[in-house]
Amino acid sequence: MVAAAAPLATINNNNNGNGQAATSPTALSPADSNKSLPGSREASMQELISTLISDADELEAKENPDAVDFNKPLREDVIMLSNLLLKTIEDHSGVAGGAPDILAHVVDTVLTASRNYFTNPSDETFQSLVTLIKEVKSPKVHLEIARVFHEFLTLAEIAERQHRVRRWRGYRRGESSLSYRQTCRDAFQLLQSKGFTPKQIRDTLEKQQVDLVLTAHPTQATRRTLLDKYFNIANCLAIKDRTTMTPQEEMDNRNTIRAEILAAWRTNTVRRIKPTPDDEARNGLMVLENTIWTALPSFMSTVDHALSEIGQPPLPIDSKLITFGSWIGGDRDGNPYVTSDVTREVIKLCRWRAATLIYQEVDKLMFDLSMTLCSTELAEAVAAIPNEQIVASSRKTNLTFSRGNIPRDEPYRILLSVLRDRAKVTEEYLQQAIGVRDPPPPPAGFIRDEAELMKPLMLCYRSLVACGDALVANGRVKSLARRISTFGLSLVKLDIRQESERHAEAVDAITEWLGLGSYLKWSEEKKQEWLIEELKSRRPLIPTDWPSNASEVNDNVKEVMATCRMLATVGSDSLGAYVISMARTPSDILAVALLQKTAGVAKPMRVAPLFETKADLETAAQTIDRLLSVPYYRASINDHQEVMLGYSDSAKDGSRLTSVCCLYTTQEELVQTCQKYGVHLTLFHGRGGSVGRGGGPQHLAILSQPSGTVQGSMRITIQGEIIDHHFGHTGTAEQTLERYTTATLISTLAPPPAPKPEWRTLLNSMSDTSCAFYRKIVRDTPEFTPYFRSATPITDIGSMNLGSRPSKRKATGGIDTLRAIPWIFAFTQNRLHLPVWLGMEEAIDVAVKDGKLETLRAMYKNWPFFKSTLDLIAMTLAKADPRVSEYYDKNLAPPELHELGAYLRSRLQKCIHLIKQISQFDHLLASDPVVRRAVEARLPFTDPINLLQVEALKRLKEDEDADREENPVFRDLMSVTIQGIAMIRTLFNIPPKTPLDLRCRDFEGDWVTVASGDELAVVLENDLASPDDVLKIYVGGQEVKSSGKKSGSVGGEEGLRQEDEDREMEKLLQGRGEEGVEGITKREVIDMLRDISLYISHTGANAAAVAGWTVDAVCDWLRNVGFPEVESSFAEHDITGEILLALTSGVLKEMGMLSTGKRIRLLQCIADLREDARLSPPAAPSTLT
């Protein structure tokens, strides 16, 4: 269990008790801001931050208690990061020299009011929070409040990620329990339990391939320079975790973290310059170089180790278990900034960075392989290398063997010296080619093919193994070979994406130029006939310089042809799939094949149609059937067809429920169609980051795919805003790779059973109902578009420098032309989350009224696909807030649109009620208390950011209406608030956990203590047990079958503590008189639990000596821990050891300790005296007597 840490900052509740703010924060002087208000309730910002640490480690698996306290380093990380941030704010707040004390007070009062609203949501508490925000008149203070909240959330997330890595590693060592099973070992055990042999598992894994495709989407709102600083902080935490450091090293590590936090605080959060596709590509490459390149060998080693445990050999060195693709710089669908020149430059950039990494690794490898003994095969290869080539391969710039002085009895070094020189030639050429449109031909030695690298590496590997040096072979040699197999010569293979209309327009220009008429006016049959005839023809279709000499051809056509001709020059090794957006007919696919042939692409890119609207998904199987029935096309695809499915646009087109239903059915139909033609199908899932765009825990998403649709291969987009979440840390990158691998393996061998026919029928009917109602609101309600544009920040999102791509596919048009990303992002910002749930409530309501409630409950319990669909929607609904949404309406939307907003909020409430009816939980996240705590802990930070965003939007609109120059601070505030609100969207990546048992791991087995009084209070707060259940532990004589002992009557020091708790609870219950436990409320029980736990922690063995300290002893201790300046104050107030243990930040402030940083550090020292304390000390009297 995680014990709450000592407070780090005082949060004053500036409230007069009736929901109204007493005074304006901005009216306070710095001296006033350090005084506690009479009757105020002291709270701790650090305590709130600590609640964000919501990994499943807090709710441990029943059967496997942890052998190591993993929560202690988590607490230490949170405390340290919070300390450093608060110190930074105290010393450096204010972009232009602010007043840190005023800022701290404003943040404290706002956060306290927000917490009050969260714990007691009402119009009064919400209005109290609104009043505080409105009383802050300075735009710069608005901006700094938002930044403080954002930075706290960011640092807590960094600590939480490192905690997950820590627990993941502990699980592998057998020291930690995890209630989810996503490792290779777990997957192999599961499959063996289902009857699969170890050989079947390995054979399937060897053929498996998962391609993760990075995309640049404008919802990655955080600047790369800040992400890099956060990455460095995460690395420091990882080093601290895995290294035994000297005191000096610990200080250096801490100072490095402090410097990064300071640098982040001093860095402008706002992007001043809109990123270009080239910028986005460089950002993506940083993630690949910093974490994924490093994580790959370790991940592959994990797979091999798990195979060895089931008696199987490792995977082949050249296994492509995981590969990487990219759309960054290749996705030109609706993005005019991605041109043929841009794509060419991005490909050169990717190749250059890959060449740099390869050169560095070969150089290290050459230094490592100093052995003289080698195989005959390698000796013969080395003997064939001319001596002058060996000498020429040495350069003055080489760190090793720069003069050709390689000992001739070191064959590995001789062989690798040539490879190193070729790698350097390749790197230098590519570096010089960056920015040059027509670079000269590559020089001799330039590496053109992956095999040119793999051949000498595999020769070294075979020789080392043959000579008995397998341990050396399985080190850097194997790691580099596996990296090359995974990343190739370009790190990623770049996909090209363009919409079908552009291709048809290009072909139409060709047919018009040839005098054949308008291709666009032909029938589908005529189009196919002509396209196939030209594909078979050996004659050139058009001149090689067309259409540069055709003045009548528009720029769009010229760009399509320029792109295809560029593909002919860059080489197929750097290219992935050609994805066609809005593909609807076989001619859409055949047209791209012809354009590539016409441009001279020697090895055409595979073509992947993208089906993304409801109508296109419903006819996708028919389209592929017609395509595969064309003999020419069928013969050209090598028995493999790739199809991409769009999650975002299909949801925007017809509702989230309709989207997932169509996608489920379409996948089944596509598999059946391809099986009919003997073609292997690879599905490319275009999932977004948010639930509304197909996001969610990817392991769960893959496991809930329709039976038989995975088939050992899969492509999945990793969209911009979650690239950092999945791969921003080497440890999380390894976890991500393993989760995708195991989920794909399980779905291939042991997919979920097909749903009952009546379930499928009901869901299809619900899909139709949902779509009809959704379109009625979004398309057919005249007021909806003006409401959307006024009550959400959609206009401002489109104008911000979040990404290179425009927010709309076309410059004109309404919601239909708007991209799905800003559509969903806008409703995320105003907390209505409408695209996720609209239509679902109508579909469920109709089904329930038709008597299908029990059927829906059975579907929820027994159909993984349906359950995951509802659970993801429920998780999003838990983040919605009708009051916040209404606040946007009242302040931003015209009065005539308020009625529509109120109606939509009523539908939101209805959806919440109906989902809880199906799940039979009284809370949306009752089945997943970890995610619930994660969501709810962030809300007190998010709600004020929402109100600040409304202030920014309102002020910007006022400036626009008055035709005056806008205040740039409000534009910056918009950027910061968008980032802050967006942070809550990544919570679905927290794995689901199991509930916590009360006082024993297993009532059927041996007694194991898991909870003290304060931990049981957490159980009650999360609704994991009733008050009666908890009280029975203390007074009900609950028995454990294996021991027959009453709960709490265990032996040793822990048993003594629990017996003390039992006695204290009995005293508290006796104090209720005749009422006893009758009518006792949950709140009363929670308070009792905290009281008894506090009593025990303050009178326990470790605290007993401190409690007996005199005032002089306390003063001696203050000197020892570095606080001699407060001795006189402590003596004046007669602070004994017993009082010392109960001190709070507020009391210290009243005693004259005005520095927040000093209070934080002293409170941490006090916390160290209470090793047995399970929570923060009780609030002392607000005024000392």
ROTORNU-582651 format. One record per residue (C-alpha): y negated, x, z; residue in one letter. Coordinates in steps of 0.001 Angstrom, whole numbers, plus 500000, padded with zeros to 6 digits. Example, Ala and Ser with C-alpha at 12.3 -4.5 7.8 and 13.67 -1.06 7.14 Angstrom:
504500512300507800A;501060513670507140S;
END
This chain:
500000500000500000M;496452501143499271V;494319501374502342A;490694500557501795A;488586503660501965A;485574504206504180A;482308502737502859P;480248504824500493L;477045502818500208A;475406500047502094T;474940496776500234I;472318494687501949N;472564490942501557N;468954490025500921N;469539486345501571N;468002483985504065N;471193482023504537G;470378479032502371N;471110480587499015G;467530481719498339Q;466382485314498176A;464114486251501015A;461874488698499198T;461534490323495828S;463332493670495702P;460618495175493570T;458053494396496229A;459713496744498708L;458450500244499322S;460972503110499502P;460636503064503272A;461279499326503411D;464351499683501183S;466020501835503824N;465746499225506543K;468408496616507171S;467143493072507177L;467761491006510313P;470963489040509986G;472063490895506868S;475745491517506168R;476595495128505486E;479074495723502699A;480295498734500804S;479902499450497115M;482734501910497468Q;484929499172498902E;484228497068495831L;484944499987493540I;488197500628495381S;489380497109494606T;489282498024490944L;492240500323491498I;494710497654490615S;497631499463489153D;501007497972489870A;501640500728492327D;500108498513494989E;502776495897494416L;505894498019494496E;509351497060493335A;511494495587496090K;514532497713495659E;513019501183495328N;510336502203497832P;508316505251496917D;509251508554498492A;505700509903498076V;502327508379498945D;500782508172495502F;497903506060496709N;496296508805498750K;495174510851495711P;493984507628494091L;491806506879497077R;490568510460497051E;489684510243493362D;487776506994493775V;485922508230496831I;485013511503495183M;483820509941491915L;481865507262493757S;480315509870496040N;479236512022493138L;477818509116491178L;475851507801494156L;474520511289494817K;473545511595491166T;471742508261491231I;470015509201494448E;468772512500493024D;468180511609489389H;467624507871488887S;464876506826486551G;464707507997482955V;461000508707483416A;461112509553487100G;462153506456489002G;462272505577492678A;465905506068493758P;465556504233497065D;464187501126495377I;466917501269492740L;469623501653495392A;468262498672497298H;468050496495494203V;471595497404493194V;472852496680496705D;471213493270496929T;472260492219493434V;475847493338493950L;476049491556497291T;474731488342495773A;477182488684492919S;480034489207495332R;478917486098497237N;479034484130494002Y;482499485443493242F;483946484600496664T;482141481256496854N;481399480098493301P;478820477323493445S;475534476369491871D;473764477638494978E;475323481102495047T;474886481451491292F;471232480488491545Q;470794483031494315S;472029485738491969L;469813484441489164V;466778484523491465T;467342488172492309L;467600489129488639I;464465487183487754K;462494488812490539E;463117492211489022V;460070492416486776K;460374495941485450S;462395496308482237P;463276499862483239K;464775498633486503V;466776496067484527H;468100498892482400L;468982501129485339E;470785498329487210I;472940497748484156A;473639501455483805R;474674501829487450V;477177498995487210F;478498500327483928H;478997503850485262E;480804502643488371F;483232500637486263L;483782503564483914T;484568506065486663L;486880503625488425A;488735503139485146E;489114506916484756I;490608507187488249A;492916504271487562E;494213505821484347R;495005509060486129Q;496762507043488816H;498987505421486200R;499881508835484832V;500624510025488364R;502940507100489028R;504573507447485613W;505377511081486362R;506541510181489859G;508842507578488396Y;510485510213486241R;511008512392489313R;512613509520491171G;509761509371493684E;508038506247492426S;509089502724491621S;507733500858488628L;508313497156488159S;508182497500484390Y;510715499412482362R;509246501049479280Q;510636504589479305T;513286505864476920C;515780506139479754R;515172502496480698D;515482501343477090A;518726503243476554F;520212501811479757Q;519198498300478737L;520753498635475293L;523962500082476718Q;524184497130479090S;524008494893476028K;526989496634474458G;525381499214472183F;526985502644472152T;524973505840472681P;525635506810469059K;524271503485467808Q;521162504027469859I;520573507525468518R;521362506590464911D;518876503724465068T;516251505933466673L;516722508629464054E;515904506149461258K;513078504477463160Q;509466505026462176Q;506350503639463817V;503066504323462069D;499968503938464251L;496872503384462139V;493484504237463624L;490564502069462566T;486831502263463196A;485551498941464452H;482083498219465833P;483379497118469216T;483775500748470323Q;480321500533471830A;480415503760473868T;478945506842472249R;481338509662471430R;479294512128473439T;479832509991476547L;483514509501475813L;483830513268475613D;482248513656479055K;484564511005480486Y;487475512831478854F;486448516023480649N;486300514173483971I;489796512807483360A;491038516317482574N;489593517608485844C;491431514867487743L;494653515777485941A;494213519471486773I;493551518603490408K;496714516515490407D;499033519140488950R;497592522397490278T;497667524028493687T;494092525233493824M;492287527670496051T;489213526389497932P;486992528052495353Q;488908526417492510E;488639523051494212E;484892523518494528M;484620524567490873D;486655521571489777N;484493519224491819R;481308520810490494N;482570520407486942T;483133516706487553I;479724516423489183R;478117518143486204A;479810515756483763E;478717512721485799I;475165514061485889L;475260514800482160A;476522511279481448A;473781509771483620W;471161511889481884R;472531510969478437T;471077508029476579N;473701505296476535T;472174503826473399V;473011504966469883R;469738505684468149R;471286506323464766I;473796504070463078K;477062505992462630P;478235506727459123T;481881506532458015P;481904510323458167D;480722510187461800D;483444507680462628E;486076509873460991A;484992512864463058R;485192510761466214N;488738509707465360G;489742513298464653L;488446514362468081M;490978512035469715V;493768513388467534L;492874517007468288E;492086516601471982N;495045514508473127T;497540513314470519I;498207516773469041W;498878518033472566T;500939515021473664A;503294514850470683L;505730517701471563P;506008516522475162S;506724512978474007F;509428514147471602M;510944516287474341S;511097513184476553T;513045511356473853V;515459514254473446D;516014514501477199H;516797510788477443A;519270511164474569L;520976514065476325S;521466511873479390E;523604509511477302I;525522512377475728G;523677512505472410Q;522119515440470553P;518347515613470093P;516621514069467111L;516216516280464035P;513209518572464183I;511703516931461115D;512076513440462595S;509117511163461857K;509621508904464844L;505854508425465187I;503268509043462467T;499580508372462195F;497472506698459570G;493796505866459392S;491365503441457834W;488331505443458892I;486595506414455676G;489076504484453536G;488304500884454502D;485765499741451948R;486362495996452343D;482835494659452754G;481482498084453691N;479203499432450957P;478829502717452832Y;482443503700452148V;482345505090448632T;484644507300446616S;482554510310447631D;482811509380451318V;486570508968451094T;486934512322449346R;484903514028452060E;486897512381454860V;490163513543453295I;488821517104453061K;487646516870456658L;491083515742457841C;492796518518455928R;490398521135457275W;490935520120460899R;494707520080460388A;494575523537458784A;492569524852461740T;495106523577464255L;498024524906462212I;496461528345461868Y;495884528540465616Q;499493527609466340E;500960530041463801V;498786532813465264D;500128532086468766K;503659531852467425L;503370535199465722M;502419536782469010F;505313535057470814D;508146535983468432L;508406539695469110S;512224539764468984M;513930542354466809T;517299540637466405L;517479538029463647C;519961536308461365S;521046537705458008T;519261534802456302E;515925535688457861L;516437539442457354A;516986538882453633E;513852536731453410A;511773539402455143V;513227542163452960A;512022540276449900A;508388540404451063I;506525543300449389P;504975545786451813N;501573545430450191E;501690541673450881Q;502377542369454543I;499449544778454725V;497177542398452789A;498019539545455111S;496235541282457986S;492532540607458462R;489902542161460643K;489224538689462034T;492795538356463325N;493081538810467065L;496527540370466680T;497789542850464072F;494450543055462337S;495264546313460502R;498645545499459002G;500287547465461786N;503171545088462346I;506277546961463474P;508785546719460672R;511604546032463141D;510004542745464200E;511145540426461391P;509729537170462777Y;506239538655462909R;506517539956459386I;507572536548458084L;504885534735460042L;502141537186459060S;502362535866455517V;502354532267456741L;499403532989459028R;497428534444456147D;498153531420453968R;497076529119456797A;493820531065457115K;493219530945453365V;493751527193453485T;491441526703456465E;488636528798454974E;488806527094451594Y;488752523598453076L;485893524475455411Q;483832525765452502Q;484724522690450443A;483215520279452981I;480102518743451458G;480769520222448005V;481423517493445442R;483282519698442959D;484610522737444822P;486328525508442868P;490115525457442505P;492019526550445613P;492794530291445794P;496198531907445735A;498146531283448900G;496568527855449491F;499137525579451182I;499598522462449082R;502764520962450481D;504249520321453913E;507467522028452842A;505609525325452419E;505044525310456175L;508345523848457264M;510529526276455290K;509555529481457164P;509395527664460502L;512883526223460094M;514124529644458992L;512791531095462256C;514344528258464213Y;517798528677462670R;517696532436463179S;516713532172466845L;519485529675467538V;522045531801465675A;521072534846467735C;521447533028471037G;517701532537471529D;517748528732471447A;515462528534474476L;512784530378472524V;513450528309469408A;512966525078471332N;509544526201472511G;506548526754470281R;508578526915467046V;510043523470467528K;506747522040468768S;504845523214465704L;507552522002463325A;507471518571464934R;503703518429464750R;503803519212461053I;506456516521460512S;504281514016462353T;500788514973461227F;501477516622457889G;498698518645456315L;495949516143457107S;496636514833460660L;496541511266459307V;497375509612456027K;494364507667454860L;494814504081453743D;492533502587451129I;491482498971451667R;489597496811449222Q;489404493070448654E;491258491541445714S;488102490155444088E;486815493667443428R;490012494641441631H;490017491472439571A;486381492117438681E;487272495630437499A;490190494429435392V;487970491698433964D;485442494329432891A;488257496230431154I;489546493194429249T;486004492238428229E;485336495798427037W;488606495738425079L;487618492433423483G;490470490507425080L;488309487960426850G;487738487291430519S;490649488230432742Y;489210486039435477L;489669482952433310K;493327483625432503W;496173481772434149S;498297483594436717E;501187483742434258E;499014485310431534K;497582487806434002K;501042488932435084Q;502303489179431512E;499394491372430402W;499431493551433543L;503164494261433235I;502840495029429523E;500094497560430214E;502018499069433132L;504934499730430787K;502750501101428011S;502398504868427571R;499087504728425726R;495810505113427619P;494192501772428358L;490598503031428472I;488768506335427867P;488766508757430798T;484967508515431085D;484877504706431179W;482863502918432569P;480174505607432942S;479302505033429292N;479375501234429584A;475927499982430547S;477077496394430865E;479492497216433706V;478124496613437202N;478125499101440076D;481009497412441892N;483329498016438971V;482152501599438599K;482878502239442273E;486400500774442012V;487179503033439068M;485590506049440779A;487791505443443808T;490948505285441726C;490032508478439852R;489288510174443162M;492815509250444334L;494200511114441333A;492567514358442508T;493156514489446279V;496948514529446325G;499387511958447642S;500181513871450862D;496869512761452344S;497218509115451378L;498993506147452919G;498956502573451614A;496559500751449347Y;495824497564451297V;494534494548449398I;492466492123451462S;492607488432450622M;495716488935448482A;496958485593447187R;498926486096443973T;501296488661442423P;498556489623439976S;496453490872442886D;499106493493443583I;499900494307439987L;496191494797439215A;495960497639441733V;499083499241440293A;497502499160436832L;494160500541438040L;495945503512439644Q;497939504151436464K;494801503904434338T;493002506411436571A;495821508931436238G;497244508779439768V;500461510780439325A;502151509399442447K;500649505948442977P;499959504765446494M;502239502023447733R;500477498676447593V;500400496440450673A;499035492922450291P;497130491665453327L;497582487986454147F;494972486906456665E;493887483280456296T;496012480300457312K;496530479254453707A;497453482770452591D;499930483182455441L;501606479902454575E;502150481014450973T;502808484716451698A;506590484489451307A;506195482597448053Q;503802485259446759T;506183488100447628I;509097486157446124D;507237485828442830R;506257489493442986L;509796490768443613L;511123488555440839S;509169490696438353V;511752493264437165P;509179495986436479Y;507655495738439920Y;511010495431441644R;512191498647440000A;509014500533440922S;509017500114444726I;512189502039445644N;513641499085447587D;510749499018450045H;507905496551450406Q;505055496701452903E;503139493590453885V;500131493480456175M;499420490482458388L;495895489721459563G;495523488474463117Y;491736488335463336S;490814486309460274D;493725483908460608S;492569483054464136A;488975482650462976K;490158480482460115D;492260477964462012G;492396478688465798S;494271481214467876R;497295478930468380L;497547478165464683T;497245481870463886S;500130482978466109V;502325480112464882C;501647480910461230C;502249484606461828L;505542483898463588Y;506837481690460761T;505481483945458020T;507295486975459399Q;510602485104459403E;510070483871455845E;509061487302454552L;512185488897456012V;514384486264454390Q;512633486734451042T;513002490515451036C;516637490275452116Q;517290488058449119K;516186490911446833Y;517782493702448857G;514394495119449797V;513526496657453163H;510396495087454614L;507885496933456769T;505389494656458460L;501934496052459059F;500377494256462027H;496596494180461851G;496076493557465556R;492673493875467147G;491728494947470630G;490904491561472134S;493314488662472572V;491386486636470018G;492210489274467385R;495877489672468244G;495403492150471068G;497392492368474260G;500040494628475770P;501646496030472633Q;505032496583474279H;505145492873475118L;503852491908471674A;506575493863469882I;509336492528472136L;508252488943471444S;508334489293467651Q;510669486928465772P;514275488032465712S;515090490435462891G;511522491157461790T;511096494676463168V;514078496376461449Q;513327499901462679G;509922500295461049S;506482499023461849M;502840499767461230R;500213498721463772I;496470499161463856T;494935500862466866I;491458499467466554Q;488312501348467451G;487587499950470880E;491033500710472311I;491708504106470730I;490200505715473791D;492137503433476125H;495468504326474515H;494825507961473651F;491781509130475612G;493973511068478066H;496981513243477276T;499095511478479879G;498265507985478647T;498823509151475077A;502384510157475982E;502941506773477661Q;501580504939474645T;503864506779472225L;506867506110474432E;506066502411474814R;505759501857471063Y;509010503744470507T;511068501869473090T;509691498445472163A;510495499017468485T;513984500249469325L;514785497275471558I;513369494781469054S;515472496328466303T;518800496342468165L;518396493504470676A;515700491087469476P;515034487862471395P;517130484835470444P;515722482287468058A;513936479341469720P;515514475903469895K;514768473755466827P;512956471156468924E;510720473875470371W;509801475104466920R;509097471548465749T;506837470857468707L;504947474113468296L;504380473472464593N;502995470043465426S;500729471581468075M;499565474143465529S;498483471395463142D;496654469568465925T;494945472754467078S;493814473699463584C;492406470245462822A;490430470084466052F;489214473685465777Y;487924473132462244R;486351469833463276K;484230471722465792I;483557474960463933V;483263473735460365R;482429470043460511D;480010469876463442T;476511470495462010P;475147471688465330E;477816474338465828F;476416477137463648T;472906476905465119P;474455476759468585Y;476552479852467899F;473569481791466618R;471290480830469501S;473641480782472526A;475377484094471806T;473977487545471007P;475520487499467515I;472248488298465755T;471574491249468019D;475153492527467784I;474807492669464028G;471592494673464286S;472854497308466729M;474134500766465834N;477714500095466923L;479496500932463672G;478992501735460013S;480344498444458708R;478104495363458318P;478967492390460508S;479422490188457432K;481495490724454313R;478688489290452217K;474969489368452774A;474733485589452526T;476795482727453857G;477615481300457258G;480435481712459733I;483017481813456932D;481610485140455707T;481195486552459213L;483794489105460207R;486258488098462905A;485203490990465137I;481580489959465811P;482721486311465878W;484969486976468857I;482777489686470360F;479793487324470570A;481702484694472559F;483091487436474786T;479549488397475683Q;478474484915476782N;481766484432478654R;482782481259476825L;485599483063474913H;485766480067472599L;487752481608469690P;490667482352472035V;491274478830473353W;489536476246471149L;492158473894469729G;494782474913472277M;493530472341474781E;493704469547472214E;497208470546471109A;498557470634474656I;496800467403475594D;498345465528472661V;501794466943473439A;501547466035477128V;500421462505476325K;503434462294474017D;505724463037476988G;506422466672476108K;505252468320479329L;508765469238480498E;509589470597477053T;506483472775477177L;507497474041480600R;510963474900479297A;509401476734476341M;507167478687478708Y;510103479757480872K;512613480555478127N;510782481509474920W;509126484959475241P;506843484343472269F;505427481105473670F;505095482518477180K;503250485626476017S;500941483445473917T;499972481262476874L;499757484161479307D;497358486100477097L;495153483036476656I;495281482454480423A;494193486028481040M;491187485533478786T;490344482203480394L;490301483959483766A;487379486027482474K;485432482972481290A;482640481541483411D;481128478130482562P;478046478751484713R;477288482016482969V;477814480362479592S;475541477502480598E;472908480027481640Y;472939481441478099Y;472542477907476731D;469635476907478946K;467694480102478361N;468439480752474695L;469549477600472868A;467206474762471862P;467464471652474114P;469003469581471332E;472051471916471354L;472678471760475103H;474891468699474741E;477270470605472444L;477403473497474891G;478233471140477755A;480989469557475671Y;482535472924474848L;482497473917478500R;484273470676479378S;486936471590476824R;487222475019478428L;487880473438481830Q;490407471119480257K;492266474045478683C;492448475804482036I;493851472705483696H;496473472106480999L;497727475701480937I;498170475605484704K;500095472355484273Q;502551474092481968I;502902477294483990S;502971475322487256Q;500752477931488896F;497613477080490803D;495792480074489331H;495674481326485761L;496898484786486786L;499170483772489646A;502196485261487918S;500440488617487529D;498501489429490708P;497718492968489579V;495863491858486472V;494292489103488547R;492859491586491010R;491734493831488157A;489895490990486452V;488398489539489595E;487326492903490999A;485270493560487876R;483536490204487846L;480990491019490599P;479838493878488377F;479998491897485133T;478142488748486194D;474817490532486844P;475161492354483534I;475448488969481806N;472256487749483475L;470477490960482515L;471589490437478929Q;470093486953478918V;466821488426480160E;466863490929477317A;467697488293474706L;465018485954475998K;462316488642476024R;463275489828472539L;463146486262471242K;459747485714472840E;458438488852471129D;459849487693467816E;458390484182468134D;454997485602469068A;455178488027466142D;454501490986468407R;456187494368468652E;459257494194470844E;459675496257473965N;462264498931473039P;463604498958476598V;464992495462476091F;466746496603472937R;468289499425474967D;469215496945477677L;471066494889475075M;473142497913474092S;474013498794477706V;474913495216478645T;477093494806475580I;479024497902476628Q;479309496745480226G;480573493257479401I;482982494680476824A;484703496807479485M;486511493802480940I;488351493261477646R;490799496171478036T;492499494839481153L;495478493491479251F;496780497070479061N;497642496960482761I;501410496376482818P;502659493226484539P;504009493724488041K;506282492054490531T;504982490214493625P;505029491837497026L;507501490791499680D;506020490232503102L;507709492491505614R;510930493630504003C;512025494921500638R;515189492922500487D;516192490184502904F;519741490642501652E;519900494347502426G;518630496982504809D;515334496505506583W;512431498450505118V;508875497929506312T;506244497419503626V;503257495681505131A;500939495807508102S;498475493137509112G;495753494067506647D;498302494357503821E;499555490877504604L;495937489751504385A;495893491075500818V;499068489090500132V;497343485936501331L;494157486658499394E;496216486943496216N;498082483698496992D;501442485476497062L;502462483649500211A;501333480727502345S;499733481119505807P;502869479557507337D;505081482162505668D;503005484978507115V;502827483504510614L;506615483108510680K;506880486877510410I;505121487247513724Y;506258484215515729V;509061482571513791G;511913484930514579G;512780485497510931Q;516125487286510651E;517314490007508328V;520956489440507454K;522031493065507420S;520560493948510800S;520029490694512652G;516702492006513865K;513522490043514043K;510953491110511479S;508840493828512960G;511435495027515466S;512245498283513745V;512506501572515540G;510326504663515670G;506559504931515497E;506346502273512777E;508320499875514926G;505995500426517880L;503032499663515662R;504578496428514445Q;505517495331517952E;501898495873518959D;500798493754516024E;503193490993517042D;501758490936520554R;498180490864519301E;498933487985516917M;500532486019519748E;497397486562521857K;495170485329519048L;497312482234518522L;497338481525522243Q;493579481676522105G;493623478602519893R;494893476591522873G;496848473430522183E;496120473612518446E;498457476620518054G;499268477058514387V;498573473425513511E;495881473037510899G;495234476749510646I;493514477761507412T;494256480672505142K;490866482197505959R;491596482076509686E;494962483776509224V;493403486490507057I;490775487159509708D;493471487356512409M;495507489797510337L;492536492058509810R;491634491885513518D;495080492903514720I;495419495660512134S;492012496991513104L;492950496904516798Y;496131498857516165I;494429501396513877S;491751502079516471H;494197502374519374T;497017504137517519G;498411507545518371A;496154509493516016N;493018507611517016A;493643507567520761A;492225511033521410A;489095510357519408V;488524507045521196A;488330508969524477G;485621511371523321W;482429511552525352T;478986511614523778V;478940515405524106D;482324515668522368A;481002513550519518V;477988515833519195C;480246518902519121D;482233517270516335W;479042516512514380L;478107520195514469R;481580521220513305N;481502518897510304V;477981519904509289G;475696517190510683F;473764518889513505P;470555517115512477E;471843513732513713V;473090514900517142E;469956513734518945S;470171510265517403S;473846509918518350F;473083511049521893A;470126508667522132E;472332505722521177H;475249506815523419D;477771507092520568I;481152507778522171T;484394508355520277G;485333504677520451E;481993503637518929I;482205506470516396L;485376504977514919L;483601501642514362A;480380502928512776L;479269501432509470T;476736502525506888S;474277499893508067G;474372501071511674V;473874504687510564L;470839503599508571K;469385501818511622E;469927505015513602M;467585506772511187G;470098508265508755M;468235507201505604L;469978509397503031S;472703507432501276T;474530510633500366G;474596511869503959K;475828508501505207R;478593508567502638I;479701512064503601R;479608511329507329L;481566508109506900L;484214510039504989Q;484499512480507856C;484892509558510261I;487561508093507986A;489501511337508274D;489703510738512047L;491459507431511440R;494572508482509572E;496367505353510634D;493508502981509755A;494463500511507045R;491002499160506206L;487337499715506837S;486127499274510413P;484669495938511459P;480996495289511036A;479078496475514072A;476132494433515391P;473348494476512836S;470881495619515507T;471710498274518072L;471003497452521677T;
END
